[in-house]
């Protein structure tokens, strides 16, 4: 999962009161979440309750001409998250998309919000490969060292 997709999942989780509840968001407000830190994602709303947005004009001024269309970017993120089963999405109009978190999406959003959760995600995605084997062996060595030192 890319950072933008994790940020979208985090923001929808923070804004939603229950899994399965449909909320509508503008493409520009969801596009604002791209490449933000977790602290910035948590402050997605302005003081007046509206969401922070990124328009094509802002992206053009930042030199990101190839990424001006927020609908295209957000649709890529939501289709990935829908395929994984984390959200249900429905495009309402030219500027709005409705998103509902699933129970699995809530679990994943909670895991994305902490360092140990992100490490767990990394391990789950790579446990069959060489990185997973290395992490398993490292955890076994650390556990045996702690056990040996505690019994002495």
C-alpha positions, 0 to 999 in steps of 0.5 A: 500500500502506498502512502497516498492510499494509507493516508486516504484510509486514515482520513476516511477512518478519522472522519467516519463514525461507523464502518459501513457509513457512506460519506461524500468527499470532493476529489480535491479534498481527497487529493490534498492527502497525497504525500502528507504526514500522519499528523497532517492527515489528522488535521485534514479539516479546517476550523470551520469543518470544511476539508482542506483541498488541492486544486489543479491550479495549486498543482500547476504552481508547484510544478506537478503539471502531470498530476493536475487531474485530482479525479484520476489520482483519487480514482486510482487510490480508491480502486486499489483500496476497493480491490483489497476490500478496505473500502466501498466507493461510488462516484456520485458526480463530476466532483464527488465520490462516496466512500464507506469503510469496511471492517477490514478497512477499519482494522487496516487504518488502525494498524497504519496509525502506529509504528508497530502496526506499520511494521506488522503490515510490512511483515504480513506483506513480505512474510513469504520472502527473504525479508520475512525470513530475516525478521522471523529469525531476528525476532527468535534471536532477540526472544532467546537472548531476553529469555537467557538473560532473564533466567540468569 
